[in-house]
Amino acid sequence: MKGAGATALCANGERPQDAKASRSSDAEQTRRDILTVATQEFADKGLSGARIDEIAARTRTSKRMIYYYFGSKEGLYISVLEEAYRNIRNIERDVNVDHLSPEQALRELVSFTFDRHQENPDFVRLVMNENLHSGKYIAQSADIPALNVPAIETVRRIVERGKKSRAFRQDIDPADLHMSISALCFYSVSNRHTFSTLFKVDMTSRKALAARKKSVIDTILASVRPR
């Protein structure tokens, strides 16, 4: 007979708390798998073209399970947008430039942002698709606006130091500078296929990307220097 302090085991031999932790881990992994596949589906086909059946088949789950986690197709789409912005906007986690001079810090930030966009073409396609919806679904997210704050804060710190040292113009607005950086890096992904076709240049080649990256960095740095 077991003692009063003995811990009961589940049918599979696990302790109840271990079994609960395992189920929680499995559920989180399932949720991540659904988001990964859904990101590709929505990026490739947009909200209207994406199919929940296809996402379910590719994740070896069910429509019922997807709706359990995300509520609806639109709910899944919003969660995909949130995860995409979370991945692209974690600049403060991935790059530390506070120890660099303002100009070098800005150079590193632009370089990092350019690379991050190149590494995440699905993010670019998702944003393009969401703009076709006039930002309707992004407006329903409570998380996405907050995700942009750290990125703007990083730019703000660089700008303040640049103004103080007189390396930058005094009238630079951090949000506007952030927009310019994002626009140039975004365009390098969003329009690379049409640009390649029109100008007979492979914009995905290592040489073309290096040249474009340098041009983006030089353009941004030139825009902040005192006239």
C-alpha positions as CSV (number, residue, x, y, z in Angstrom):
1,M,0.0,0.0,0.0
2,K,1.3,3.4,-0.9
3,G,2.0,6.0,1.7
4,A,-0.2,9.0,2.3
5,G,2.4,11.3,0.7
6,A,2.8,9.2,-2.5
7,T,2.0,10.9,-5.8
8,A,-0.6,9.3,-7.9
9,L,0.4,8.5,-11.5
10,C,-1.5,8.8,-14.7
11,A,-2.2,5.7,-16.8
12,N,0.9,6.4,-18.9
13,G,3.1,6.5,-15.8
14,E,3.4,10.3,-15.8
15,R,2.7,12.5,-12.7
16,P,-0.4,14.7,-13.2
17,Q,1.6,17.9,-13.2
18,D,4.0,16.5,-15.8
19,A,1.2,15.3,-18.0
20,K,-0.4,18.8,-17.8
21,A,2.9,20.5,-18.7
22,S,3.3,18.1,-21.6
23,R,-0.2,18.9,-22.9
24,S,0.4,22.6,-22.6
25,S,3.7,22.2,-24.5
26,D,2.0,20.2,-27.3
27,A,-0.8,22.7,-27.6
28,E,1.7,25.6,-27.9
29,Q,3.7,23.7,-30.5
30,T,0.4,23.0,-32.5
31,R,-0.4,26.7,-32.3
32,R,3.0,27.6,-33.6
33,D,2.8,25.1,-36.4
34,I,-0.6,26.5,-37.5
35,L,0.8,30.0,-37.5
36,T,3.8,29.0,-39.6
37,V,1.8,27.3,-42.3
38,A,-0.9,30.0,-42.2
39,T,1.7,32.7,-42.7
40,Q,2.8,31.1,-45.9
41,E,-0.8,30.5,-47.0
42,F,-2.0,34.1,-46.3
43,A,1.2,35.6,-47.8
44,D,0.8,33.6,-51.0
45,K,-2.9,33.9,-51.5
46,G,-4.2,36.7,-49.3
47,L,-7.1,36.5,-46.9
48,S,-9.7,35.7,-49.5
49,G,-7.7,33.1,-51.3
50,A,-6.3,31.2,-48.3
51,R,-8.0,28.0,-47.3
52,I,-8.4,26.7,-43.8
53,D,-8.7,23.2,-45.2
54,E,-5.3,23.5,-46.7
55,I,-3.8,24.9,-43.5
56,A,-5.3,22.0,-41.6
57,A,-4.0,19.4,-44.0
58,R,-0.5,20.8,-43.9
59,T,-0.4,20.9,-40.1
60,R,-2.0,17.5,-39.7
61,T,-4.7,19.0,-37.6
62,S,-8.4,19.9,-38.2
63,K,-10.5,22.9,-39.0
64,R,-12.2,22.5,-35.7
65,M,-8.8,22.7,-33.9
66,I,-7.8,25.8,-35.8
67,Y,-11.1,27.5,-34.9
68,Y,-10.6,26.4,-31.3
69,Y,-7.3,28.2,-31.2
70,F,-8.1,31.3,-33.3
71,G,-11.9,31.6,-33.4
72,S,-12.3,32.2,-37.1
73,K,-10.4,32.6,-40.4
74,E,-10.1,36.3,-39.7
75,G,-8.9,35.6,-36.2
76,L,-6.1,33.4,-37.6
77,Y,-5.2,36.1,-40.1
78,I,-4.9,38.7,-37.4
79,S,-2.8,36.4,-35.3
80,V,-0.5,35.8,-38.3
81,L,-0.2,39.6,-38.8
82,E,0.7,40.0,-35.1
83,E,3.4,37.3,-35.3
84,A,4.8,38.7,-38.5
85,Y,5.1,42.2,-36.9
86,R,6.5,40.7,-33.7
87,N,9.3,39.0,-35.7
88,I,10.2,42.0,-37.8
89,R,9.9,44.7,-35.0
90,N,12.0,43.0,-32.3
91,I,14.9,45.3,-33.2
92,E,15.7,46.3,-29.6
93,R,16.1,42.6,-28.8
94,D,18.4,41.8,-31.8
95,V,20.5,44.8,-32.2
96,N,22.3,47.0,-29.6
97,V,23.6,50.3,-31.0
98,D,23.6,52.5,-28.0
99,H,27.4,52.1,-27.6
100,L,28.1,53.4,-31.1
101,S,28.4,56.9,-32.4
102,P,25.0,58.2,-33.8
103,E,26.1,57.9,-37.4
104,Q,27.5,54.4,-36.9
105,A,24.4,53.4,-34.9
106,L,22.1,54.5,-37.7
107,R,24.2,52.7,-40.2
108,E,24.0,49.5,-38.2
109,L,20.2,49.9,-37.7
110,V,19.5,50.4,-41.4
111,S,21.8,47.5,-42.3
112,F,19.9,45.3,-39.8
113,T,16.5,46.4,-41.0
114,F,17.4,45.8,-44.7
115,D,18.6,42.3,-43.8
116,R,15.5,41.6,-41.7
117,H,13.2,42.5,-44.6
118,Q,15.2,40.3,-47.0
119,E,15.0,37.4,-44.7
120,N,11.2,37.8,-44.2
121,P,9.5,38.2,-47.6
122,D,6.3,36.7,-46.2
123,F,6.1,39.8,-43.9
124,V,6.3,42.1,-46.9
125,R,3.6,40.1,-48.8
126,L,1.3,40.1,-45.8
127,V,1.6,43.9,-45.4
128,M,1.0,44.4,-49.1
129,N,-2.2,42.2,-48.8
130,E,-3.3,44.0,-45.7
131,N,-3.0,47.4,-47.4
132,L,-5.4,46.0,-50.0
133,H,-7.8,45.8,-47.1
134,S,-7.0,49.4,-46.1
135,G,-5.5,48.1,-42.8
136,K,-8.9,46.8,-41.7
137,Y,-7.6,43.8,-39.8
138,I,-4.5,45.4,-38.4
139,A,-6.8,47.9,-36.8
140,Q,-8.5,45.1,-34.9
141,S,-5.2,44.1,-33.2
142,A,-4.4,45.4,-29.8
143,D,-0.8,44.1,-30.0
144,I,0.5,45.5,-33.3
145,P,0.6,49.2,-32.4
146,A,2.6,48.4,-29.2
147,L,5.0,46.3,-31.2
148,N,6.1,49.4,-33.2
149,V,7.0,51.3,-30.0
150,P,10.4,49.7,-29.4
151,A,11.5,50.2,-33.0
152,I,10.6,53.9,-32.9
153,E,12.3,54.2,-29.5
154,T,15.5,52.9,-30.9
155,V,15.5,55.4,-33.7
156,R,14.5,58.2,-31.2
157,R,17.6,57.5,-29.1
158,I,19.9,57.6,-32.1
159,V,18.3,60.8,-33.3
160,E,18.6,62.5,-29.9
161,R,22.3,61.6,-29.7
162,G,22.9,62.7,-33.2
163,K,21.2,66.1,-32.6
164,K,23.2,66.6,-29.4
165,S,26.5,65.9,-31.1
166,R,25.5,68.0,-34.1
167,A,26.1,65.0,-36.3
168,F,22.4,65.2,-37.4
169,R,20.0,68.0,-38.4
170,Q,18.0,69.4,-35.6
171,D,14.6,69.0,-37.4
172,I,14.6,65.2,-37.8
173,D,11.5,63.5,-36.7
174,P,12.2,59.9,-35.4
175,A,8.9,58.5,-36.7
176,D,9.5,60.1,-40.2
177,L,13.0,58.7,-40.3
178,H,11.7,55.2,-39.3
179,M,9.2,55.4,-42.1
180,S,11.9,56.3,-44.6
181,I,14.1,53.4,-43.5
182,S,11.1,51.0,-43.6
183,A,10.0,52.3,-47.0
184,L,13.4,51.8,-48.7
185,C,14.0,48.3,-47.1
186,F,10.4,47.2,-47.9
187,Y,10.6,48.3,-51.5
188,S,13.7,46.3,-52.0
189,V,11.6,43.2,-51.4
190,S,8.1,44.1,-52.6
191,N,9.2,45.4,-56.0
192,R,12.3,43.2,-56.7
193,H,10.6,41.0,-59.3
194,T,9.1,43.7,-61.4
195,F,12.3,45.8,-61.1
196,S,14.4,42.8,-62.2
197,T,12.1,42.2,-65.2
198,L,12.0,45.8,-66.3
199,F,15.7,46.6,-65.9
200,K,17.1,43.1,-66.7
201,V,18.9,42.8,-63.4
202,D,18.6,40.0,-60.8
203,M,17.7,42.0,-57.7
204,T,18.1,38.8,-55.6
205,S,21.7,38.2,-56.5
206,R,24.4,38.7,-53.8
207,K,26.0,41.5,-55.8
208,A,22.7,43.4,-56.4
209,L,21.7,43.1,-52.8
210,A,25.0,44.4,-51.5
211,A,24.8,47.3,-53.9
212,R,21.2,48.1,-52.9
213,K,21.9,47.8,-49.2
214,K,24.8,50.3,-49.5
215,S,22.6,52.7,-51.5
216,V,19.9,52.5,-48.9
217,I,22.3,53.1,-46.0
218,D,24.0,56.0,-47.9
219,T,20.6,57.6,-48.7
220,I,19.5,57.5,-45.1
221,L,22.7,58.9,-43.7
222,A,22.8,61.7,-46.3
223,S,19.2,62.6,-45.3
224,V,20.1,63.2,-41.6
225,R,23.4,65.1,-42.0
226,P,23.4,68.9,-41.5
227,R,22.9,70.7,-44.8
